[in-house]
C-alpha cells in the first residue's frame, strides 16, 4: 500500500511538472487555459510589479550595486528553467584555465542546504556533496578540477571570500543575470531556441523571470540549439528593438562526448546507444531537449521518466524506476542527475549518463567578446 501511494504521488508530481512546462511554453489551449488564465495572469502582473520595483530601487540607488576588485562575468537567462547555463559556465572556466588564468565560479547553490558561504571545491578536492551545495555547483566541482567553486546566496559576500582565499583573475557568476547587487564586467544571456520565451508572459503564467527589455543589459546573447529549434524564430518580434546585442547572437549546442556507466565508471562511445531500447530519465527543466539528444544518437526511446528540476532521488524513486525496466536495455540519465543517482542504491540498474561538451558556432567571436583572444 505504501509503495502504491508513493508511486501515485510521484506520478502526480511528474504530471504537474509537465503541465507547468506546457503552460509556460504556451502549449496549453482551450477551456483549461481559460479556467486558469485569470488567477495566474493576476499573479504574473503582481510578480512583474515586484520585479520592476526592485530594479527601480537599484536605479535610484536605494539598493546599492557593489563591485569586486576582480573581473566578473555573469552567465544567466531571462526565463525560468534550463538554457545551458551550467555547461557554458564549465566551458568558459575551462577556456580560462587553458589560457593560464585563475577563474573562480560563484553560484547561488539552488536547493542546497548551505545558507551562508560554502566551498564546494578548493580547486583540489570536492568538499561538499549535492545535498549541501546543490546539484549544479557539485557537477561543476566534479568536472572542473583546478577551479574553486563557491556557493552563497549573497554573491558579493561570496566574491569577497573568493578573492581573499583564492586570488582569482576572473569570477564567473553562474545564473547571475538577475543578481544585480553584484556589478559585472560582462553579462551573457542565454536563450533556448526550442522554448524561446514561451507564452511571452511573466512567471507564473509564463516562463519569463523579468520583462523582455531586461535583455538590453546583456553584453552578449547566446542561443542554444539555434540551428535546430524554432522557438526564437517564431518569437523574433518579442526581442526588444533597442537591444542591439541581439542582432548578432552566438549559437551553441551540446555535443555528446561519451556514455558513463554509473556503477563501474567505464566510458563508452555514444555510438553504443544506436538501436538500444532505453528509458530516458531526467530531473531537469527541459526534459524534451534530453530526449531529442538521445533520438539524434538513434536510441530507441521506449519510455521517458521525468522528475521536477533539481529533484533529489530517493530509494523509493530508484525502486520505482527499476519496476519499469523489464523491457529495456539501458536507463540513460543526464550528467546533472547522475551526480545524485550515484549516491543511491542503483547497483541493480543498467544505468548510464551522457557526458556532454559545448560546441560554439563561432568560437573566434566568442573568444574576442569575453576577452580570451588576447590573453
Short mmCIF file of the C-alpha atoms (twelve columns), coordinates in Angstrom:
data_MODEL
# 
_entry.id   MODEL 
# 
loop_
_atom_site.group_PDB 
_atom_site.id 
_atom_site.type_symbol 
_atom_site.label_atom_id 
_atom_site.label_alt_id 
_atom_site.label_comp_id 
_atom_site.label_asym_id 
_atom_site.label_seq_id 
_atom_site.Cartn_x 
_atom_site.Cartn_y 
_atom_site.Cartn_z 
_atom_site.pdbx_PDB_model_num 
ATOM 1   C CA . UNK A 1   0.000   0.000  0.000   1 
ATOM 2   C CA . UNK A 2   2.808   2.406  0.906   1 
ATOM 3   C CA . UNK A 3   4.670   1.664  -2.363  1 
ATOM 4   C CA . UNK A 4   1.467   2.210  -4.375  1 
ATOM 5   C CA . UNK A 5   0.830   5.528  -2.599  1 
ATOM 6   C CA . UNK A 6   4.394   6.710  -3.208  1 
ATOM 7   C CA . UNK A 7   4.232   5.787  -6.888  1 
ATOM 8   C CA . UNK A 8   0.883   7.558  -7.237  1 
ATOM 9   C CA . UNK A 9   2.332   10.678 -5.612  1 
ATOM 10  C CA . UNK A 10  5.389   10.516 -7.885  1 
ATOM 11  C CA . UNK A 11  3.212   10.206 -10.989 1 
ATOM 12  C CA . UNK A 12  1.153   13.203 -9.857  1 
ATOM 13  C CA . UNK A 13  4.316   15.258 -9.286  1 
ATOM 14  C CA . UNK A 14  5.610   14.411 -12.760 1 
ATOM 15  C CA . UNK A 15  2.269   15.274 -14.387 1 
ATOM 16  C CA . UNK A 16  2.167   18.579 -12.521 1 
ATOM 17  C CA . UNK A 17  5.707   19.394 -13.659 1 
ATOM 18  C CA . UNK A 18  4.864   18.533 -17.263 1 
ATOM 19  C CA . UNK A 19  1.684   20.641 -17.068 1 
ATOM 20  C CA . UNK A 20  3.670   23.641 -15.796 1 
ATOM 21  C CA . UNK A 21  6.178   23.281 -18.636 1 
ATOM 22  C CA . UNK A 22  3.387   23.079 -21.206 1 
ATOM 23  C CA . UNK A 23  1.670   26.117 -19.670 1 
ATOM 24  C CA . UNK A 24  4.735   28.369 -19.530 1 
ATOM 25  C CA . UNK A 25  5.802   27.379 -23.039 1 
ATOM 26  C CA . UNK A 26  2.386   28.428 -24.333 1 
ATOM 27  C CA . UNK A 27  1.275   24.955 -25.429 1 
ATOM 28  C CA . UNK A 28  -1.958  24.735 -23.401 1 
ATOM 29  C CA . UNK A 29  -5.048  25.913 -25.287 1 
ATOM 30  C CA . UNK A 30  -8.807  25.786 -24.956 1 
ATOM 31  C CA . UNK A 31  -11.061 25.621 -21.897 1 
ATOM 32  C CA . UNK A 32  -8.348  24.652 -19.400 1 
ATOM 33  C CA . UNK A 33  -6.330  27.749 -20.302 1 
ATOM 34  C CA . UNK A 34  -9.369  29.994 -19.867 1 
ATOM 35  C CA . UNK A 35  -10.060 28.399 -16.483 1 
ATOM 36  C CA . UNK A 36  -6.611  29.110 -15.033 1 
ATOM 37  C CA . UNK A 37  -5.662  32.180 -17.061 1 
ATOM 38  C CA . UNK A 38  -7.133  34.955 -14.897 1 
ATOM 39  C CA . UNK A 39  -5.666  33.995 -11.492 1 
ATOM 40  C CA . UNK A 40  -2.241  33.259 -12.981 1 
ATOM 41  C CA . UNK A 41  -2.378  36.454 -15.057 1 
ATOM 42  C CA . UNK A 42  -3.037  38.488 -11.914 1 
ATOM 43  C CA . UNK A 43  -0.149  36.757 -10.134 1 
ATOM 44  C CA . UNK A 44  2.162   37.424 -13.106 1 
ATOM 45  C CA . UNK A 45  1.216   41.126 -13.033 1 
ATOM 46  C CA . UNK A 46  1.971   41.319 -9.312  1 
ATOM 47  C CA . UNK A 47  5.248   39.489 -9.887  1 
ATOM 48  C CA . UNK A 48  6.116   41.905 -12.693 1 
ATOM 49  C CA . UNK A 49  5.411   44.921 -10.476 1 
ATOM 50  C CA . UNK A 50  7.712   43.497 -7.789  1 
ATOM 51  C CA . UNK A 51  10.497  42.832 -10.324 1 
ATOM 52  C CA . UNK A 52  10.255  46.303 -11.880 1 
ATOM 53  C CA . UNK A 53  10.144  47.978 -8.459  1 
ATOM 54  C CA . UNK A 54  13.284  46.106 -7.395  1 
ATOM 55  C CA . UNK A 55  15.171  47.259 -10.499 1 
ATOM 56  C CA . UNK A 56  13.875  50.806 -9.940  1 
ATOM 57  C CA . UNK A 57  15.250  50.816 -6.379  1 
ATOM 58  C CA . UNK A 58  18.661  49.864 -7.751  1 
ATOM 59  C CA . UNK A 59  18.470  52.608 -10.406 1 
ATOM 60  C CA . UNK A 60  17.788  55.322 -7.811  1 
ATOM 61  C CA . UNK A 61  20.460  53.741 -5.563  1 
ATOM 62  C CA . UNK A 62  18.190  52.880 -2.658  1 
ATOM 63  C CA . UNK A 63  19.783  49.460 -3.139  1 
ATOM 64  C CA . UNK A 64  23.477  49.649 -3.986  1 
ATOM 65  C CA . UNK A 65  25.302  47.653 -6.623  1 
ATOM 66  C CA . UNK A 66  28.709  46.638 -5.273  1 
ATOM 67  C CA . UNK A 67  31.850  45.959 -7.277  1 
ATOM 68  C CA . UNK A 68  34.583  43.429 -6.589  1 
ATOM 69  C CA . UNK A 69  38.263  44.088 -7.216  1 
ATOM 70  C CA . UNK A 70  38.228  41.440 -9.925  1 
ATOM 71  C CA . UNK A 71  36.769  40.920 -13.402 1 
ATOM 72  C CA . UNK A 72  33.262  39.429 -13.166 1 
ATOM 73  C CA . UNK A 73  31.448  37.625 -15.997 1 
ATOM 74  C CA . UNK A 74  27.826  36.629 -15.416 1 
ATOM 75  C CA . UNK A 75  26.105  33.771 -17.242 1 
ATOM 76  C CA . UNK A 76  22.324  33.672 -16.883 1 
ATOM 77  C CA . UNK A 77  18.995  33.815 -18.628 1 
ATOM 78  C CA . UNK A 78  15.726  35.695 -18.687 1 
ATOM 79  C CA . UNK A 79  13.489  32.619 -18.417 1 
ATOM 80  C CA . UNK A 80  12.879  30.004 -15.745 1 
ATOM 81  C CA . UNK A 81  14.376  26.616 -16.397 1 
ATOM 82  C CA . UNK A 82  17.346  25.412 -18.342 1 
ATOM 83  C CA . UNK A 83  19.043  27.179 -21.215 1 
ATOM 84  C CA . UNK A 84  22.571  25.768 -20.899 1 
ATOM 85  C CA . UNK A 85  23.985  27.874 -18.047 1 
ATOM 86  C CA . UNK A 86  25.913  25.077 -16.314 1 
ATOM 87  C CA . UNK A 87  27.578  23.571 -19.429 1 
ATOM 88  C CA . UNK A 88  28.537  27.026 -20.689 1 
ATOM 89  C CA . UNK A 89  29.923  28.020 -17.281 1 
ATOM 90  C CA . UNK A 90  32.061  24.862 -17.311 1 
ATOM 91  C CA . UNK A 91  33.177  25.582 -20.886 1 
ATOM 92  C CA . UNK A 92  34.157  29.185 -20.081 1 
ATOM 93  C CA . UNK A 93  36.076  28.183 -16.936 1 
ATOM 94  C CA . UNK A 94  37.964  25.512 -18.898 1 
ATOM 95  C CA . UNK A 95  38.895  28.041 -21.573 1 
ATOM 96  C CA . UNK A 96  40.290  30.462 -18.987 1 
ATOM 97  C CA . UNK A 97  42.280  27.635 -17.363 1 
ATOM 98  C CA . UNK A 98  43.760  26.798 -20.787 1 
ATOM 99  C CA . UNK A 99  44.851  30.433 -21.074 1 
ATOM 100 C CA . UNK A 100 46.657  30.273 -17.732 1 
ATOM 101 C CA . UNK A 101 44.053  32.292 -15.809 1 
ATOM 102 C CA . UNK A 102 42.712  31.621 -12.311 1 
ATOM 103 C CA . UNK A 103 38.901  31.558 -12.526 1 
ATOM 104 C CA . UNK A 104 36.544  31.020 -9.593  1 
ATOM 105 C CA . UNK A 105 32.870  30.103 -10.004 1 
ATOM 106 C CA . UNK A 106 30.239  31.645 -7.756  1 
ATOM 107 C CA . UNK A 107 26.809  30.035 -7.644  1 
ATOM 108 C CA . UNK A 108 23.731  30.527 -5.543  1 
ATOM 109 C CA . UNK A 109 23.614  26.808 -4.751  1 
ATOM 110 C CA . UNK A 110 19.916  26.428 -5.537  1 
ATOM 111 C CA . UNK A 111 18.221  23.716 -3.456  1 
ATOM 112 C CA . UNK A 112 21.420  23.212 -1.439  1 
ATOM 113 C CA . UNK A 113 21.490  23.409 2.356   1 
ATOM 114 C CA . UNK A 114 24.267  25.992 2.641   1 
ATOM 115 C CA . UNK A 115 22.802  29.245 3.941   1 
ATOM 116 C CA . UNK A 116 25.894  31.453 4.087   1 
ATOM 117 C CA . UNK A 117 29.079  30.597 2.130   1 
ATOM 118 C CA . UNK A 118 30.181  27.104 1.181   1 
ATOM 119 C CA . UNK A 119 33.341  25.958 -0.618  1 
ATOM 120 C CA . UNK A 120 32.207  23.160 -2.915  1 
ATOM 121 C CA . UNK A 121 35.709  22.760 -4.342  1 
ATOM 122 C CA . UNK A 122 39.001  24.358 -3.327  1 
ATOM 123 C CA . UNK A 123 40.443  23.563 -6.793  1 
ATOM 124 C CA . UNK A 124 41.982  20.348 -5.441  1 
ATOM 125 C CA . UNK A 125 39.218  18.437 -3.665  1 
ATOM 126 C CA . UNK A 126 35.432  18.376 -3.761  1 
ATOM 127 C CA . UNK A 127 34.402  19.305 -0.231  1 
ATOM 128 C CA . UNK A 128 30.583  19.351 -0.369  1 
ATOM 129 C CA . UNK A 129 28.004  16.955 -1.794  1 
ATOM 130 C CA . UNK A 130 24.969  17.862 -3.941  1 
ATOM 131 C CA . UNK A 131 22.649  17.918 -0.917  1 
ATOM 132 C CA . UNK A 132 24.652  20.761 0.644   1 
ATOM 133 C CA . UNK A 133 25.976  22.531 -2.445  1 
ATOM 134 C CA . UNK A 134 23.129  21.978 -4.908  1 
ATOM 135 C CA . UNK A 135 23.370  19.631 -7.874  1 
ATOM 136 C CA . UNK A 136 24.762  22.093 -10.427 1 
ATOM 137 C CA . UNK A 137 27.641  23.504 -8.303  1 
ATOM 138 C CA . UNK A 138 28.538  19.919 -7.332  1 
ATOM 139 C CA . UNK A 139 28.611  18.884 -11.000 1 
ATOM 140 C CA . UNK A 140 30.828  21.872 -11.829 1 
ATOM 141 C CA . UNK A 141 33.178  20.963 -8.969  1 
ATOM 142 C CA . UNK A 142 33.480  17.394 -10.263 1 
ATOM 143 C CA . UNK A 143 34.196  18.438 -13.844 1 
ATOM 144 C CA . UNK A 144 36.455  21.395 -13.094 1 
ATOM 145 C CA . UNK A 145 39.384  20.202 -11.044 1 
ATOM 146 C CA . UNK A 146 41.638  23.229 -10.695 1 
ATOM 147 C CA . UNK A 147 38.745  25.701 -10.401 1 
ATOM 148 C CA . UNK A 148 37.341  26.698 -6.988  1 
ATOM 149 C CA . UNK A 149 33.537  26.566 -6.813  1 
ATOM 150 C CA . UNK A 150 31.801  28.585 -4.103  1 
ATOM 151 C CA . UNK A 151 28.111  28.807 -3.222  1 
ATOM 152 C CA . UNK A 152 26.401  31.638 -1.408  1 
ATOM 153 C CA . UNK A 153 23.112  33.484 -1.681  1 
ATOM 154 C CA . UNK A 154 24.908  36.821 -1.300  1 
ATOM 155 C CA . UNK A 155 27.237  36.682 -4.303  1 
ATOM 156 C CA . UNK A 156 29.057  39.900 -3.341  1 
ATOM 157 C CA . UNK A 157 29.919  38.465 0.073   1 
ATOM 158 C CA . UNK A 158 30.914  35.151 -1.530  1 
ATOM 159 C CA . UNK A 159 33.035  37.073 -4.044  1 
ATOM 160 C CA . UNK A 160 34.934  38.861 -1.269  1 
ATOM 161 C CA . UNK A 161 35.608  35.472 0.296   1 
ATOM 162 C CA . UNK A 162 36.781  34.054 -3.050  1 
ATOM 163 C CA . UNK A 163 39.208  36.927 -3.588  1 
ATOM 164 C CA . UNK A 164 40.630  36.571 -0.088  1 
ATOM 165 C CA . UNK A 165 41.070  32.776 -0.262  1 
ATOM 166 C CA . UNK A 166 41.864  32.087 -3.923  1 
ATOM 167 C CA . UNK A 167 43.064  35.378 -5.507  1 
ATOM 168 C CA . UNK A 168 41.265  34.819 -8.840  1 
ATOM 169 C CA . UNK A 169 41.795  36.721 -12.094 1 
ATOM 170 C CA . UNK A 170 38.165  36.211 -13.093 1 
ATOM 171 C CA . UNK A 171 34.969  35.374 -11.260 1 
ATOM 172 C CA . UNK A 172 32.278  33.577 -13.260 1 
ATOM 173 C CA . UNK A 173 28.831  34.207 -11.845 1 
ATOM 174 C CA . UNK A 174 26.598  31.199 -12.534 1 
ATOM 175 C CA . UNK A 175 22.910  32.094 -13.026 1 
ATOM 176 C CA . UNK A 176 23.571  35.735 -12.225 1 
ATOM 177 C CA . UNK A 177 21.587  37.755 -14.778 1 
ATOM 178 C CA . UNK A 178 19.065  38.991 -12.189 1 
ATOM 179 C CA . UNK A 179 21.600  39.240 -9.329  1 
ATOM 180 C CA . UNK A 180 22.316  42.915 -9.958  1 
ATOM 181 C CA . UNK A 181 23.596  43.571 -6.440  1 
ATOM 182 C CA . UNK A 182 26.988  42.415 -7.734  1 
ATOM 183 C CA . UNK A 183 28.419  44.549 -10.534 1 
ATOM 184 C CA . UNK A 184 29.783  42.672 -13.507 1 
ATOM 185 C CA . UNK A 185 32.017  43.490 -16.442 1 
ATOM 186 C CA . UNK A 186 30.036  41.313 -18.816 1 
ATOM 187 C CA . UNK A 187 26.534  39.823 -18.853 1 
ATOM 188 C CA . UNK A 188 25.974  36.766 -21.044 1 
ATOM 189 C CA . UNK A 189 22.272  35.974 -21.516 1 
ATOM 190 C CA . UNK A 190 21.288  32.529 -22.801 1 
ATOM 191 C CA . UNK A 191 18.147  31.631 -24.756 1 
ATOM 192 C CA . UNK A 192 16.895  28.150 -25.607 1 
ATOM 193 C CA . UNK A 193 15.747  28.199 -29.229 1 
ATOM 194 C CA . UNK A 194 13.243  25.376 -28.723 1 
ATOM 195 C CA . UNK A 195 11.424  27.057 -25.851 1 
ATOM 196 C CA . UNK A 196 12.127  30.657 -26.844 1 
ATOM 197 C CA . UNK A 197 10.277  32.957 -24.448 1 
ATOM 198 C CA . UNK A 198 7.364   30.558 -24.004 1 
ATOM 199 C CA . UNK A 199 3.969   32.250 -23.969 1 
ATOM 200 C CA . UNK A 200 5.618   35.658 -23.546 1 
ATOM 201 C CA . UNK A 201 4.135   36.156 -20.078 1 
ATOM 202 C CA . UNK A 202 5.938   36.604 -16.791 1 
ATOM 203 C CA . UNK A 203 6.052   33.809 -14.220 1 
ATOM 204 C CA . UNK A 204 3.836   32.001 -13.131 1 
ATOM 205 C CA . UNK A 205 1.651   32.309 -16.252 1 
ATOM 206 C CA . UNK A 206 4.726   32.243 -18.451 1 
ATOM 207 C CA . UNK A 207 8.400   31.451 -18.198 1 
ATOM 208 C CA . UNK A 208 9.865   34.968 -18.109 1 
ATOM 209 C CA . UNK A 209 11.800  35.926 -14.970 1 
ATOM 210 C CA . UNK A 210 11.589  39.599 -15.903 1 
ATOM 211 C CA . UNK A 211 10.236  41.715 -18.792 1 
ATOM 212 C CA . UNK A 212 11.958  41.159 -22.118 1 
ATOM 213 C CA . UNK A 213 13.502  44.622 -22.205 1 
ATOM 214 C CA . UNK A 214 15.826  43.326 -19.480 1 
ATOM 215 C CA . UNK A 215 17.828  41.762 -22.324 1 
ATOM 216 C CA . UNK A 216 19.168  45.260 -23.010 1 
ATOM 217 C CA . UNK A 217 21.524  44.655 -20.067 1 
ATOM 218 C CA . UNK A 218 23.178  41.768 -21.894 1 
ATOM 219 C CA . UNK A 219 26.653  42.274 -23.337 1 
ATOM 220 C CA . UNK A 220 26.253  39.080 -25.347 1 
ATOM 221 C CA . UNK A 221 23.279  36.871 -26.195 1 
ATOM 222 C CA . UNK A 222 23.832  33.183 -26.894 1 
ATOM 223 C CA . UNK A 223 21.197  30.868 -28.356 1 
ATOM 224 C CA . UNK A 224 21.189  27.158 -27.531 1 
ATOM 225 C CA . UNK A 225 20.456  24.807 -30.440 1 
ATOM 226 C CA . UNK A 226 19.752  27.781 -32.674 1 
ATOM 227 C CA . UNK A 227 20.244  25.694 -35.769 1 
ATOM 228 C CA . UNK A 228 17.779  23.025 -34.605 1 
ATOM 229 C CA . UNK A 229 14.991  24.800 -32.743 1 
ATOM 230 C CA . UNK A 230 12.263  27.129 -33.881 1 
ATOM 231 C CA . UNK A 231 11.346  28.872 -30.646 1 
ATOM 232 C CA . UNK A 232 13.282  32.095 -31.195 1 
ATOM 233 C CA . UNK A 233 12.379  32.217 -34.848 1 
ATOM 234 C CA . UNK A 234 8.677   32.118 -34.045 1 
ATOM 235 C CA . UNK A 235 9.046   34.815 -31.435 1 
ATOM 236 C CA . UNK A 236 11.557  37.149 -33.060 1 
ATOM 237 C CA . UNK A 237 9.056   40.003 -32.681 1 
ATOM 238 C CA . UNK A 238 9.406   39.686 -28.907 1 
ATOM 239 C CA . UNK A 239 13.014  40.862 -28.957 1 
ATOM 240 C CA . UNK A 240 13.228  44.476 -27.753 1 
ATOM 241 C CA . UNK A 241 14.263  46.607 -30.776 1 
ATOM 242 C CA . UNK A 242 16.722  48.689 -28.722 1 
ATOM 243 C CA . UNK A 243 18.720  45.617 -27.666 1 
ATOM 244 C CA . UNK A 244 21.334  45.873 -30.408 1 
ATOM 245 C CA . UNK A 245 23.333  42.974 -28.958 1 
ATOM 246 C CA . UNK A 246 20.565  40.649 -30.150 1 
ATOM 247 C CA . UNK A 247 21.332  41.355 -33.787 1 
ATOM 248 C CA . UNK A 248 24.348  39.021 -33.735 1 
ATOM 249 C CA . UNK A 249 23.810  36.242 -31.191 1 
ATOM 250 C CA . UNK A 250 26.287  33.385 -30.925 1 
ATOM 251 C CA . UNK A 251 24.777  29.919 -31.336 1 
ATOM 252 C CA . UNK A 252 25.862  26.924 -29.304 1 
ATOM 253 C CA . UNK A 253 24.779  23.338 -28.863 1 
ATOM 254 C CA . UNK A 254 25.581  20.232 -26.838 1 
ATOM 255 C CA . UNK A 255 27.930  17.636 -28.259 1 
ATOM 256 C CA . UNK A 256 27.636  14.182 -26.613 1 
ATOM 257 C CA . UNK A 257 31.143  13.015 -25.747 1 
ATOM 258 C CA . UNK A 258 30.745  9.638  -24.042 1 
ATOM 259 C CA . UNK A 259 28.492  7.304  -22.087 1 
ATOM 260 C CA . UNK A 260 29.469  6.628  -18.478 1 
ATOM 261 C CA . UNK A 261 28.393  3.500  -16.599 1 
ATOM 262 C CA . UNK A 262 27.297  4.920  -13.234 1 
ATOM 263 C CA . UNK A 263 28.168  1.739  -11.371 1 
ATOM 264 C CA . UNK A 264 31.601  0.874  -12.808 1 
ATOM 265 C CA . UNK A 265 32.675  4.285  -14.115 1 
ATOM 266 C CA . UNK A 266 33.535  2.778  -17.523 1 
ATOM 267 C CA . UNK A 267 33.379  5.080  -20.546 1 
ATOM 268 C CA . UNK A 268 31.836  4.051  -23.852 1 
ATOM 269 C CA . UNK A 269 31.414  5.635  -27.251 1 
ATOM 270 C CA . UNK A 270 27.960  7.181  -27.701 1 
ATOM 271 C CA . UNK A 271 27.531  5.007  -30.810 1 
ATOM 272 C CA . UNK A 272 26.701  2.220  -28.360 1 
ATOM 273 C CA . UNK A 273 23.257  3.792  -27.983 1 
ATOM 274 C CA . UNK A 274 22.283  3.201  -31.592 1 
ATOM 275 C CA . UNK A 275 19.212  0.959  -31.740 1 
ATOM 276 C CA . UNK A 276 19.180  0.267  -27.978 1 
ATOM 277 C CA . UNK A 277 15.833  0.108  -26.164 1 
ATOM 278 C CA . UNK A 278 16.181  2.709  -23.429 1 
ATOM 279 C CA . UNK A 279 14.466  4.737  -20.742 1 
ATOM 280 C CA . UNK A 280 15.257  8.478  -20.786 1 
ATOM 281 C CA . UNK A 281 15.371  9.521  -17.129 1 
ATOM 282 C CA . UNK A 282 15.816  13.154 -16.105 1 
ATOM 283 C CA . UNK A 283 15.061  15.752 -13.465 1 
ATOM 284 C CA . UNK A 284 15.813  18.893 -15.461 1 
ATOM 285 C CA . UNK A 285 13.863  21.952 -16.573 1 
ATOM 286 C CA . UNK A 286 13.590  20.881 -20.236 1 
ATOM 287 C CA . UNK A 287 13.434  17.082 -20.481 1 
ATOM 288 C CA . UNK A 288 12.380  17.270 -24.135 1 
ATOM 289 C CA . UNK A 289 15.846  18.525 -25.084 1 
ATOM 290 C CA . UNK A 290 17.385  15.451 -23.421 1 
ATOM 291 C CA . UNK A 291 15.021  13.135 -25.254 1 
ATOM 292 C CA . UNK A 292 15.858  14.847 -28.559 1 
ATOM 293 C CA . UNK A 293 19.590  14.378 -27.900 1 
ATOM 294 C CA . UNK A 294 19.059  10.649 -27.373 1 
ATOM 295 C CA . UNK A 295 16.981  10.358 -30.527 1 
ATOM 296 C CA . UNK A 296 19.679  12.109 -32.539 1 
ATOM 297 C CA . UNK A 297 22.013  9.370  -31.279 1 
ATOM 298 C CA . UNK A 298 19.488  6.904  -32.768 1 
ATOM 299 C CA . UNK A 299 18.474  5.388  -29.443 1 
ATOM 300 C CA . UNK A 300 15.074  3.703  -29.311 1 
ATOM 301 C CA . UNK A 301 13.418  5.703  -26.510 1 
ATOM 302 C CA . UNK A 302 10.790  3.278  -25.169 1 
ATOM 303 C CA . UNK A 303 9.845   5.309  -22.126 1 
ATOM 304 C CA . UNK A 304 10.513  8.744  -20.636 1 
ATOM 305 C CA . UNK A 305 10.522  9.326  -16.882 1 
ATOM 306 C CA . UNK A 306 10.527  12.998 -15.873 1 
ATOM 307 C CA . UNK A 307 11.040  14.409 -12.413 1 
ATOM 308 C CA . UNK A 308 10.932  18.116 -11.487 1 
ATOM 309 C CA . UNK A 309 14.101  20.165 -11.980 1 
ATOM 310 C CA . UNK A 310 16.696  19.667 -9.196  1 
ATOM 311 C CA . UNK A 311 14.885  16.543 -7.963  1 
ATOM 312 C CA . UNK A 312 16.694  14.683 -5.180  1 
ATOM 313 C CA . UNK A 313 16.411  10.949 -5.849  1 
ATOM 314 C CA . UNK A 314 15.366  8.618  -3.036  1 
ATOM 315 C CA . UNK A 315 15.416  4.846  -2.587  1 
ATOM 316 C CA . UNK A 316 11.694  4.807  -3.431  1 
ATOM 317 C CA . UNK A 317 12.423  6.603  -6.711  1 
ATOM 318 C CA . UNK A 318 15.095  4.053  -7.637  1 
ATOM 319 C CA . UNK A 319 12.763  1.142  -6.824  1 
ATOM 320 C CA . UNK A 320 10.018  2.770  -8.873  1 
ATOM 321 C CA . UNK A 321 12.387  3.195  -11.831 1 
ATOM 322 C CA . UNK A 322 13.537  -0.434 -11.526 1 
ATOM 323 C CA . UNK A 323 9.940   -1.637 -11.856 1 
ATOM 324 C CA . UNK A 324 9.793   -0.029 -15.303 1 
ATOM 325 C CA . UNK A 325 12.958  -1.590 -16.762 1 
ATOM 326 C CA . UNK A 326 11.722  -5.067 -17.649 1 
ATOM 327 C CA . UNK A 327 11.684  -4.500 -21.426 1 
ATOM 328 C CA . UNK A 328 14.620  -2.096 -21.804 1 
ATOM 329 C CA . UNK A 329 18.398  -2.445 -22.188 1 
ATOM 330 C CA . UNK A 330 19.583  0.816  -20.593 1 
ATOM 331 C CA . UNK A 331 18.471  3.685  -18.389 1 
ATOM 332 C CA . UNK A 332 20.096  6.883  -19.684 1 
ATOM 333 C CA . UNK A 333 20.345  9.987  -17.480 1 
ATOM 334 C CA . UNK A 334 21.808  13.486 -17.689 1 
ATOM 335 C CA . UNK A 335 25.089  14.409 -16.006 1 
ATOM 336 C CA . UNK A 336 23.164  16.550 -13.528 1 
ATOM 337 C CA . UNK A 337 21.004  13.596 -12.491 1 
ATOM 338 C CA . UNK A 338 23.986  11.240 -12.427 1 
ATOM 339 C CA . UNK A 339 25.728  13.079 -9.582  1 
ATOM 340 C CA . UNK A 340 22.681  12.460 -7.364  1 
ATOM 341 C CA . UNK A 341 21.828  8.949  -8.540  1 
ATOM 342 C CA . UNK A 342 25.385  7.738  -7.848  1 
ATOM 343 C CA . UNK A 343 24.673  8.357  -4.150  1 
ATOM 344 C CA . UNK A 344 21.674  5.979  -4.140  1 
ATOM 345 C CA . UNK A 345 21.328  2.193  -4.410  1 
ATOM 346 C CA . UNK A 346 21.493  1.771  -8.205  1 
ATOM 347 C CA . UNK A 347 23.653  -1.368 -8.463  1 
ATOM 348 C CA . UNK A 348 20.777  -3.395 -9.886  1 
ATOM 349 C CA . UNK A 349 20.103  -0.923 -12.734 1 
ATOM 350 C CA . UNK A 350 21.712  -0.821 -16.225 1 
ATOM 351 C CA . UNK A 351 22.213  2.913  -15.830 1 
ATOM 352 C CA . UNK A 352 24.433  5.289  -17.810 1 
ATOM 353 C CA . UNK A 353 24.890  9.036  -18.114 1 
ATOM 354 C CA . UNK A 354 25.634  11.067 -21.230 1 
ATOM 355 C CA . UNK A 355 28.687  13.304 -20.903 1 
ATOM 356 C CA . UNK A 356 28.335  16.450 -22.987 1 
ATOM 357 C CA . UNK A 357 30.552  19.261 -24.179 1 
ATOM 358 C CA . UNK A 358 29.628  22.671 -25.586 1 
ATOM 359 C CA . UNK A 359 30.116  23.377 -29.281 1 
ATOM 360 C CA . UNK A 360 30.123  27.012 -30.424 1 
ATOM 361 C CA . UNK A 361 29.186  28.043 -33.934 1 
ATOM 362 C CA . UNK A 362 31.653  30.938 -33.891 1 
ATOM 363 C CA . UNK A 363 34.266  30.375 -31.199 1 
ATOM 364 C CA . UNK A 364 36.553  33.153 -32.504 1 
ATOM 365 C CA . UNK A 365 33.893  35.807 -31.952 1 
ATOM 366 C CA . UNK A 366 33.118  34.385 -28.519 1 
ATOM 367 C CA . UNK A 367 36.809  34.442 -27.558 1 
ATOM 368 C CA . UNK A 368 37.104  38.054 -28.622 1 
ATOM 369 C CA . UNK A 369 33.968  39.204 -26.796 1 
ATOM 370 C CA . UNK A 370 34.752  37.524 -23.464 1 
ATOM 371 C CA . UNK A 371 38.414  38.524 -23.539 1 
ATOM 372 C CA . UNK A 372 40.068  35.209 -24.377 1 
ATOM 373 C CA . UNK A 373 41.510  36.345 -27.705 1 
ATOM 374 C CA . UNK A 374 44.461  38.343 -26.430 1 
ATOM 375 C CA . UNK A 375 45.104  36.503 -23.154 1 
# 
